[in-house]
Amino acid sequence: MRVLLGEFRKRGVRVYFAPLKYCSGALRYSRGVWFCVVNSLKPVVHQRFTLAHELYHFDHHRHLSNLFTDYATSSELEREANRGAAELLMPLDQVRAFWVALSGLPYSYDDRISILARGFMVSREAMRIRLKEIFCEGR
């Protein structure tokens, strides 16, 4: 989490954690400053993914809008930010190498996902999606 917060600091983006009712996080430009708000009610692994997601928006989409939220999760920009966050937190080569190494050990499929999720500090669902992207899309 510290590394991600440092990346925001380098870019001059202020980060706040607050209990949010309807979303995981948001990125907003107001009065000459970018702000990132992360839902403090979510598990830490979810907060990390949200930070990576919002960082991707900042780096790649900030010229398109002054507000990004996950209300519209089906939008192409949101899907792109999800992919960017996944690539940042779960690098392709590392995930593939760890998955192959674990495949030779006597762990169930679900156990391997749990081990990888803990190792990369992401949710099991995020790891499942990443593995599907890596192995089902022929990367």
ABEGO torsion letter per residue (X at the ends): XAAAAAAAAAAGBBBBBBBBAABABBBBBBGGBBBBBBBAABBAAAAAAAAAAAAAAAAAAAAABABBBAABAABAAAAAAAAAAAAAABBAAAAAAAAAAAAABBBBAAAAAAAAAAAAGBBAAAAAAAAAAAAAAGX
